[in-house]
Amino acid sequence: MPEYKAPLREIKFVTDEVLDMPAHYASLPAFADVATPDMVDAIVTEGAKFCENVIAPLNKVGDQEGCTRHEDGTVTTPTGFKAAYQQFVEAGWPSMTHNEKFGGQGLPESLGIVMSEMVGTANWSWGMYPGLSHGAMNTITRWGSEEQKETYLHNLVSGEWTGTMCLTEPACGSDLGILKTKAEPNADGSYAISGTKIFISAGEHDMSGNIIHIVLARLPGAPEGTKGISLFIVPKYVVNEDGSLQGERNDLICGSIEHKMGIHGNSTCVMNFDGAKGWLIGEENKGLNCMFTFMNTARIGTALQGVAAAEGSFQGALTYARDRLAMRSLTGAKFPEKAADPIIVHPDVRKMLLTQKAFAEGGRALVYLTSKQNDIVHHGETEEERKAADDMLGFLTPIAKAFLTEVGLESANHGVQVYGGHGFIAEWGMEQIVRDTRISTLYEGTTGIQALDLLGRKVLMTQGGALKNFTKLMHTFCKEEADNEELAPFVTKLTEMNKEWGDLTMKVGMTAMKDRNEVGSASVDYLMYSGYVTLAYIWAKMAKVAQTALSNGTSEEDFYKAKLTTARFYFARILPRTNFHAESMVAGADTLMDLAEEHFQF
Amino acid sequence: MPEYKAPLREIKFVTDEVLDMPAHYASLPAFADVATPDMVDAIVTEGAKFCENVIAPLNKVGDQEGCTRHEDGTVTTPTGFKAAYQQFVEAGWPSMTHNEKFGGQGLPESLGIVMSEMVGTANWSWGMYPGLSHGAMNTITRWGSEEQKETYLHNLVSGEWTGTMCLTEPACGSDLGILKTKAEPNADGSYAISGTKIFISAGEHDMSGNIIHIVLARLPGAPEGTKGISLFIVPKYVVNEDGSLQGERNDLICGSIEHKMGIHGNSTCVMNFDGAKGWLIGEENKGLNCMFTFMNTARIGTALQGVAAAEGSFQGALTYARDRLAMRSLTGAKFPEKAADPIIVHPDVRKMLLTQKAFAEGGRALVYLTSKQNDIVHHGETEEERKAADDMLGFLTPIAKAFLTEVGLESANHGVQVYGGHGFIAEWGMEQIVRDTRISTLYEGTTGIQALDLLGRKVLMTQGGALKNFTKLMHTFCKEEADNEELAPFVTKLTEMNKEWGDLTMKVGMTAMKDRNEVGSASVDYLMYSGYVTLAYIWAKMAKVAQTALSNGTSEEDFYKAKLTTARFYFARILPRTNFHAESMVAGADTLMDLAEEHFQF
């Protein structure tokens, strides 16, 4: 069972050297005084200790024990989960990125993301409890009335209470327009919420004193479809205005815990609302719009699961590949004194390790870059800056979410494969990563949904504008490095891809004008293509940073050389996957639509 | 939870129309009288009923209950497994392909494969019990003395006893050369076997009266490495010459059952041999050669797991895609009377379904084609025929095993993805297929091992001869259809790929002469490339059969049109993956070897 080690040097490489976050924080008045380099270092170092020492050791326990629902609908989390959460609260972690007015520390989301990465890699199931709470807090902060904020936020920010997001129902997931949960007005201005919500992460548990559910429901006579959905706060225990509990339990209960492939440590609940008291947040019938405001944040959080799967499985596989002996190197024994060579000498084992490494390190940089936009959207000084960052955020989010979770799942499977038969055995920890991360391409919008969002809404609806904003960055980088001989292979390839990306977009856009199915036919290939190219840009940037460090002289020569080698690996062995996606995306919707529905048979 | 339906029409399409198995059986004296069309039909029809009605309903039970080891080392299989096995034995299924001399029915292996496919898709874990027994029987049939055959085969063939293959040890899997289990000669001509074997499928269970273990071990003073391994028969209960049991248990015991990601219904055991009585089979120190004779058969069986995963997940996903409502078709509502359209209208959902379908149907044809060679190897009339079939078998086996299990795993993941969040929930059955089939790329030689076998042993060591034998078939097909306008897109592409496959092989071969690591660097890409091209040939052949049926007039127009449409889909949306593998395989071993072992860090 591999121990998690927070990759602090790797994190610092991205935050300080690739993305220059210290300058970014200094430039934003909201963070200049709080997110100082010393403070950031202290937070990351302390966070790493918590993740390594407190929650990583609970990862296997959580998987094996799962959560237990009792007859009265209460739920017990796995051994150690509650105590770890208490430590987390005592150390003030829940309040990190929240408003100082409600007890928060006012630190940037992008710093929260660093902590979330470490928490998620150490123990994804555990991390979902504070993770969902974070989403609920963000929703109340943005859409709640001043009274609602006063009533709920203090205890949520401190971590004494937690929160959830209740969207999905048995017959509706991706298509929230058909949801059925009802909200009937009560005489006192509250609403009676009735309906069944499923897949509610952290829906019921024993960690916190109250659970604040954010629930999507329909008002009587609301328009059909997505335009008739409103958003409600529905607490497990009804709260007085001063934040104290009324004591009686609200009319909602966990009906059962889902039997899942993975993330057993998280309490994924069927929640039955039976006239539960709730309060409207935001305007009537604007609930879905309110939700979408925070979709990007939630989706960046899910993108992290891809990074976590790649990093966690890389750490496990690398440890094993150094230890396990099997056969000799194809070029002759490398360790003749041993019964056989460690399997890290074999090219294909290295291919799997390098793939995990390239996705983990490149993925981290992509998520941090995306989250950096989020800081600017909320705290940028000018409207123009905020707008530009919002466009970039909207463009990068579906790529980060869908692409990184897909390659995270691939990486986790490589982890199993490096272990051979042992990868299939629970004790070694590799198969759990596959099971846990399998959910990541499904929730918060499947890969298919993200792909339609990227190609349909973000790219085609902006006439390619959002894409151009990004490819401009690539273009600038390539121009700046045009005379850099060592980087020439990267720059030449990136320049080609930049053009091809635009050409393919144009081609898909043209056919889509004649047949809307062309969008759906191309979308997932387009998304994966975009992901590989985006990561190529990031790896080229990282290669540039490494090259600069090496030419300036450094005591960490090996570290920077490994970056250059990994970048070369990525360009030679991973990036050619775009060849396939480029051909497939323009093959035509008829390849998918020609077979009549009734002729699909078995 | 999807019900398994044996795809009888699909099976008949491959056996009768694509591979012309009736003519094949008629041409082999061993089978002409037994494997008549009527007999084959009756067997497949009866087999289908057994799989659908008896073992498919136990698939979920097996997963949930798993196997239970008791303190005395005995193991209880999941509820219903034993009774189903009794029905299987009573109906005579274990004896199907075995020698009539020992009570077998003398039917072809390729017909056994059809039954194995249905058994495996219905309930893979259950199918492993008779599956392993089959391997043990084949080993004794080929290498046992006449006495040993008399002693063991009657009860194995009837199914009263079962068998296992005990190869792997804690420190050795792929590299059997380092195994440690010892065989010390006893005075009575038997051997005392001592050591620990792991991952022993069906190692201990409650289904049969005795378990005959085939065990790899070392004699005292045996040469190191693979040249010092011998093969032993080690029964759970020692057997008298007449086949009756001596009563006392041999000195071997199941030490524990592995905690696995999937195939919970199979009893995967750690087996401790503590001076157990065993008898040498075959010559001293030739055990590994004996094993390799049967590797091909075992590997074809494992290739079936890929087909089973694709077929099973396709059946489940198709059923769900017709039922589940979400959003409207991009071209406007297709079912305006419903709250939303069924998700089968969405192009990307169809892409996943068509991918599963293309792999299931193409994979089935590839496995049956491979198994057809196996019939000829053992029963062909001339030495020349047998040799040619053996070469073809050796070439196709690593492709079928590794490629089909990889795309089977992919297909199973598409099954989960089509179900969205529900795919992650146990009740729907999709996640079990992913967990069960995850082992298939690991056991019987990992994908990496198969790839080295294909590129190193089968292709480069024959100077490309084995490849040429196969590409000659493709070439002949393309020449025959050169003037066939409707097939022109397939034929043109196949002709190109035929040339490219040869060119790439030459290129890899040349670099490998300078650096052996080039073989390992290219091997997995080479294998996947070969798999996609092989399946393209098969889909082109199936398209040809469909075209002929349509032009001759048929009452099953939809069936054959679906074949043509699926072939077009495969060529347009799957085959372009070769673009990636072609570029990656010749990118050079330095892309993998440049990073010094100690510079892999986290």
Interface residues (C-beta under 8 A of the other chain):
Chain A: K5 P7 E10 T168 A171 C172 G173 S174 D175 G177 I178 I198 F199 E258 H259 K260 M261 G262 E311 F314 Q315 L318 R322 L325 A326 M327 S329 L330 T331 A339 A340 I344 V345 H346 P347 D348 V349 R350 K351 L353 L354 K357 L409 N413 V416 Q417 G420 G421 H422 G423 F424 I425 A426 E427 E431 V434 R435 R438 I439 T441 L442 Y443 T446 T447 G448 A451 D515 R516 N517 V519 G520 S521 S523 V524 D558 F559 K561 A562 T565 T566 R568 F569 A572 R573 P576 R577 N579 F580 E583 S584 A587 G588 A589 T591 L592 M593 D594 L595 A596 E597 E598 H599 F600 Q601 F602
Chain B: K5 P7 E10 T168 A171 C172 G173 S174 D175 G177 I178 I198 F199 E258 H259 K260 M261 G262 E311 F314 Q315 L318 R322 L325 A326 M327 S329 L330 T331 A339 A340 I344 V345 H346 P347 D348 V349 R350 K351 L353 L354 K357 L409 N413 V416 Q417 G420 G421 H422 G423 F424 I425 A426 E427 E431 V434 R435 R438 I439 T441 L442 Y443 T446 T447 G448 A451 D515 R516 N517 V519 G520 S521 S523 V524 D558 F559 K561 A562 T565 T566 R568 F569 A572 R573 P576 R577 N579 F580 E583 S584 A587 G588 A589 T591 L592 M593 D594 L595 A596 E597 E598 H599 F600 Q601 F602
